[in-house]
Every structure is written in C-alpha cells, then in structure tokens.
C-alpha cells in the first residue's frame, strides 16, 4: 500500500506559513457566512488541491495505523504538516475570534453582506475553469458542459431551501449534521453554513461557538472529522482521475450557489427584484467582484512571470 500523497521534501518557510495562516483565516471566515464557500476561497487562494491531497494523507495515516503499521513512517513523512497546521490555525482562529462579528454583520446588514459576497463568488467561477487543461477539455467538452449545467441547477435548487432554527438539538443530531455540513467545506460553491441554515442548525451552532459551549463544539468537531474522513478520499480520487469533469462540476455549483447570495430575498429565500435606490448595493457587488478580479489577475501575471523565467 502506497501513500496517496507524494513525500514532502520542502519545509514550510516562515513567510509561506504566514500566508497560509491568512488563507486559513479567509476560509474560516467564509464558512461563517451562509452562501459563501470555504472551498471557493481555497480555490481562489490556490491551495485547494494541495489541501485535499494532504487531507487524504491524514486519512491514509489512520488507515495505516489500523491495517499496515509498516507504512506508518512513510505515510507521516508524506504529509505537509507545516502547511496543514498553518491553515488550521488560521481557520480555527478566525472561527473563534470572528464568529460574533460575522454573525452580527450578516444578521444586521444582510443585503450589503450578500451583495459583497455575490460579486466575489461571481468572479471566482473563473478559477476552476482556468484550472481545466485545454488538451483534456477537447475530448470531454460534452460531458464537462453537461456536468457544469447539472451542478448549477442542482445547487440553485438546493440553496432555495430553508428551515426554522432548531432549539436545543440533541448531541447525536449535531454529530450527524456536522458530517453532512463538512462535505460542503471541501466543495467549492457549496457553503457549509448554508447547509446548516437549510437544516435549521446555523443559529444554534454559531451561538454555541459565540458562547464557547465546548460540549456542542466538541461533538460538532467529531462529526465534522468523521464526515471529512469519509468524503475527502472520494474527492481526491475525482480530482486525480477525473480532473476536468470534477472542476467543471465545481464551477457549475459555484454558479448555482449565486442564488443564495442574491441580495434581495425574503426570509424564506424567495428572490425579489431590486427596489429603487439600490445603487449602493450594486456598488458593493462591484466592489466584491473587483477584489477577486485583482487576485485572479495577480495570479495570472505571476504565472506568466514564472513561465518566462523557466
């Protein structure tokens, strides 16, 4: 049995560790906001595939511990521990320090918040599309287009669902809800927070984090880890063996998720036309789009610069 991740021979440099902490914090912030996907942020940041491979490496270590301990040393060396630790520190730090702030922002300024995120996610759709290799797409245009459309339609309708907030949920239910919600964490275009909102668990979970209710937090974390272990292997295989089709599906899901970020909607997620005097809101949409466009443009320029130096 071989490790699913290539051996890591480079240590994480201090500056890279700081950058990864920032990326982790942005992913954590995204997961606090219903409709915004942490997976999308990871894609834009350029660490998505790396995180998935290393996450699968962690799952592989657990599997080796149970079935083949002779491979343990090799499996441990294959994981980029510095990378994972720095991203995790950023995510956990952002969730615990910003949960109240983000909850207040989204709760008290919902139109502004959704407008900003709508602009950001709209432009982010180009990220997975840019990752598709032209030579691979040429032979898979029809299935890629079909999966893009299916992903968009499925996510559009999925984000139309809401549920009344649950009061005092049982710990067992919290565990299984976490297993489902964490799958959204690693899927661009699907928001873990929106899954919680659709199931009626967003408010009780975010309240538990704000109140430092470590019993609920621990049970939720256990469910999330279990769900991640079950799902990340599948996603890693898809990214490795069906790279083009998987990215096309993800791009479609990101497009469909824009429904959840439409600024004008009712409490039941029914979409409304923009009212008169919505210029400021459109301004925030443009601001979000410009921010991500600058990031994508910087990445393109950096890629060209690196290619010229080869």
FENKAJO-V534797 format. One record per residue. PHI is phi in whole degrees, 0 to 359 (999 if undefined). Layout:
phi=(PHI | PHI)
This chain:
phi=(999 | 253 | 288 | 282 | 239 | 298 | 301 | 268 | 253 | 250 | 282 | 287 | 288 | 307 | 295 | 293 | 297 | 296 | 298 | 293 | 298 | 297 | 300 | 299 | 296 | 295 | 296 | 299 | 298 | 299 | 288 | 277 | 252 | 301 | 101 | 254 | 262 | 296 | 297 | 297 | 299 | 297 | 296 | 298 | 286 | 83 | 243 | 297 | 296 | 298 | 293 | 297 | 297 | 288 | 296 | 295 | 297 | 296 | 298 | 297 | 299 | 298 | 296 | 294 | 302 | 274 | 249 | 206 | 290 | 294 | 265 | 298 | 299 | 296 | 295 | 296 | 292 | 284 | 269 | 276 | 296 | 298 | 297 | 297 | 296 | 293 | 295 | 296 | 300 | 297 | 297 | 296 | 299 | 294 | 297 | 282 | 269 | 246 | 301 | 292 | 295 | 294 | 297 | 294 | 298 | 291 | 284 | 261 | 227 | 297 | 292 | 297 | 298 | 295 | 298 | 299 | 288 | 299 | 297 | 294 | 289 | 303 | 287 | 297 | 300 | 290 | 296 | 295 | 294 | 291 | 282 | 284 | 281 | 301 | 294 | 284 | 294 | 302 | 261 | 226 | 300 | 295 | 297 | 295 | 295 | 298 | 292 | 299 | 294 | 299 | 299 | 294 | 294 | 299 | 289 | 302 | 286 | 296 | 279 | 271 | 269 | 224 | 213 | 296 | 302 | 277 | 252 | 51 | 291 | 289 | 295 | 296 | 295 | 301 | 300 | 288 | 297 | 297 | 301 | 286 | 295 | 292 | 299 | 291 | 300 | 261 | 250 | 301 | 94 | 246 | 265 | 299 | 294 | 290 | 300 | 298 | 296 | 297 | 271 | 85 | 247 | 295 | 297 | 296 | 286 | 294 | 291 | 296 | 292 | 295 | 273 | 57 | 278 | 289 | 293 | 294 | 299 | 294 | 294 | 297 | 297 | 297 | 294 | 295 | 296 | 297 | 296 | 296 | 297 | 284 | 263 | 292 | 297 | 299 | 294 | 296 | 296 | 298 | 292 | 276 | 265 | 229 | 303 | 295 | 294 | 293 | 294 | 297 | 296 | 298 | 298 | 297 | 295 | 296 | 297 | 296 | 290 | 298 | 301 | 293 | 258 | 300 | 299 | 256 | 206 | 276 | 296 | 266 | 70 | 280 | 281 | 236 | 286 | 297 | 285 | 296 | 78 | 262 | 301 | 297 | 296 | 297 | 297 | 290 | 299 | 296 | 298 | 299 | 295 | 295 | 301 | 289 | 300 | 295 | 295 | 296 | 297 | 298 | 295 | 297 | 296 | 293 | 297 | 295 | 296 | 293 | 292 | 287 | 274 | 279)
